[in-house]
């Protein structure tokens, strides 16, 4: 009987998590008149590919994907590079104030990015870098550094200090010991934070909407939100859902492929032996 309720609870959670995806997938293949049905129809009654075709006709999807890819990959690469070196310094060099620095980074990570919009907009306008990739890359770096440093510091602390000390005795500089010894051993955690940072950059909306006002510079999240119908009061939900699914499915595939690395990377430093 206990197993029955356990399986029932698991089944309910699976249904609870997957039903929104089912509803979105259903809506992406429904004609517009069916999408506006009230109450909504929860089973297939008609099938059309016009929503997916309309996405490519109504917005320059490839341009938006390219913009998001450039911004997300650039920010992720810089965050991982800076975060890995910072975590190495905190975990292995143990300079004065390293613990305070780590705590401050964690505190800064709790602040929502939305509170930075006005000062960043003013600063970027003065620097004339609005509608420039830098106006998104720089904030994304600052937003993702705290999590990256925290995860990598926890992981690097579990790497035996004797390996680092032996490398130093052999004549390696601190940077050489980092990229030849510590960094290769930290690949599981590095892969984890790289994936999480990329997803966070890819899905960000508010800053991209504010700083990228030119149509040619919009990211994919903003571009999809700009899809409009023939009338001001008509929202093409089918096309919006289809566009969202087109850019979400690759992320879901990445997560499924790398889920073991993500879990191992996040939990590797949880238990100290």
N, C-alpha and C positions, 0 to 999 in steps of 0.2 A: 504493500500500500504506500509506503514511504517513497519507493521508487516511482510509483505512478504519479504522485504529486510533484516529485522532482522533475520528471519528464514533462509533466503538464506545465510546470513553471518555465522550463526551458523552451517548450513549444510556444508559450505565450510571449516570451521575450523575443524569440526569433520573428514571430508574427508582428510584434510591436515595432521591431527595427526595420523589417523588410517591407511592411505594408506601404509606407510613404514612397519607397522606391518603386513598388508595383504601381501605385497610383500615378506617379510621374511618368513612368514608362508607358502606361496606358494612355495618359493624356497627350503624350508626344505623337501618338499614332491616330488620334481622334480628329475628325473634322471640327472646324470652329464652332458650328452650331451645337455639336454634342458637348464640347467643352463648357459651353454656357448653360448647360442643363441644370435645373434646380428642382429637386436635390440632385447632386452629382450621380452619374451612372458609374457603378463600381465594377462593371464587367464589359468586355468588348462588344460593341454593337456595330462599329464601322471601322474601316482600316484605310489609312491614307499616308503617303510619304510626303505630302505637300508641305508639312511643317518643317521637315528636314531640308527640303529643297528651298523653302522660303528663307531659311536661316542664311544660306549661302547667297541668296539673291538680295536680301534686305541689308546685310551688313558685310563689310570686308573681313570675313572670319579669319582668313589666313593672316592678314595683317595684325589683327588683334592677338592671335595666337603667337605670332612672332614677337610682338611687343612684350607679352607676358613671359615668354620663354627667355628673352634677353634679360629682362629685369630680374626674374626669379633665379636664373642660373648665375648671373653676376653677383647678386646679393648673397646667394647661398655659398658660392665659392669664397667670397671675402669673409663672410661670417665664420665659416669652418676654419679658414686659415688663421684669422685673428683669434677666434675662440679656442682653437687647439693650442696655440702658443701661450695664450693667457692661462689656460687650464694647466698646461705643463709647468709654467712658472709657479702657479699657486700650489700645485700638488707636489712638485719635486724640489724646487729651489727654496721654497718656504722663506721668502723675504719678509721683512718686517711689515706688518699690516696686511698680509695676504688674506688672513681670515676675515678682516674687516672689509676688504675689497670684495670678496666673494659674497658676503652678506649684503653689501650695498647693491651689488648687481642683482641679487635676488629681489631686493626691495624695489629697484627700478623696474624689474620685470612685471611687477603687479600693476603698474600704472597703465591705463588703457591708452592706446595710440591716438584715440580721438582728441585727447587733451592737447596734443602737440600740433593740431592742424593750423590754428591761427598763427602762432609764432613761426612755424616752419613755412607757411605760405608767405608771410611777410619777408622772411629771410631769403627764401628762394626767389621771390619777386625782385628783391634788391640785387640779388646775384644774377638775375636774368637766366635762371635755369628751370623755370616752369616750362611744361611741355618738353621736358628733357628727361632721358632715362635716369639721370642722376637724382632728380627730384623724388624718385621712388626708391632707388637703390640705397641712398643714404639713410632714409628713415627705416627701411626694412632691415638694414644692418643693425641699427641701434635697438630695434624691437626684438630681434632674434638672438642677439649676443648673450643676454642673461641665461636663457635656457641652455644654449650651447655650452657656455662655460661651466655651468652647474653640472650637466650630465658628464662632460669630458673630465672635469676635475674629479668627480666621484669615481670614474673609471680609471683614470691615471693613478690615483692613489692606491689602487689594488695591484698595480704593476710593481714588482719588487724593487726597492730602492737600490739594491745591490747591482742591478743591471745598469742603472744610470751611473752609479759610482765607478763601476768597472770601466765603462766607456770613458769616463773622465780621466781615470788612471791611465788608460791607453792613449791618451793625448787628444781625445776629441774635445771640440769646443761644446758649449752648452747647446748651440743650435744643431751641431752635427749629431749630438746624442739624442736630440729631439727627433729629427727627421730620419735618422738611421735606426734608432732603437725604440723609442717610446711611441712615435706616431704609427709605425707599422703594427705594433702590438695593439694599438687602440683602434684599428680599422672597424671592428664591430660597432663601437660607440660612435665613431666618426660617421659611418654609414647611416646610423640611426638619426643623428641630429641633422645630417644633410637632407635626408628625406623629409623630416618634420619641418625644417626651415623652408625647403622648396615648396611644400604644400601650403605653409602659412603665407608665403609671398604670392603664390599663384592665386590663392583665394581672397586676398585682401581687396577691399572695395572702396572704403571711405577715402583713403589717401589718394588712390588712383582716380577716383571721381573728381577730387578737388584739384589735384595738381596737373592732370592731363585733360585739358579742355579741348584740344584739337582732335578732330575725328581720327586723324592718321596716327595719333599717339595713344589712343585708348588701349587699355588692357582688355582681356577677354571678359572679365567679370563686368566691367563697365559697359563694354560693347553690347553684351547680351541684354543688359537692362535698358538699353536705348532702342531696342526693337519696338516699333510702334505700328498700330493698325492704320487703316485708311481714314478713320475718324478719331478725334481726340478722346472720345469716351470708350473707344474699342481697344482692348488689350489683347494682342494675339498670344494667348497663354500657350497654345500648342507650340508655336515657334520658340517662345522663351524657354519652355520646358525642354524642347528638342535641343536647343543650343546649350542649355545647362548640362544636359546629359552627354552631349558630344565632348565637352571639355572636362567632365567629371569622370567618365569611364576610364580614361588613361590613368588618372590618379588612383582610382580604386584597384586597377590591375597592378600598379606599382606597389600598393600597400599589401595586396594579397601575396605578391611574389616575395616581398621583403619583410613580411610580418614576423618571421622568426628572428631576423636580425634586429628589428625594431624592439621586440620584447626582450631579447638577450642584451641589447645595448642599454636599455633603460633599467634593467634589473641586475646587471653585472656587478655594480658596486653597492648593491643593497645590503649584502651580508659580508662582514669583515671576518676573515678567517684568522 
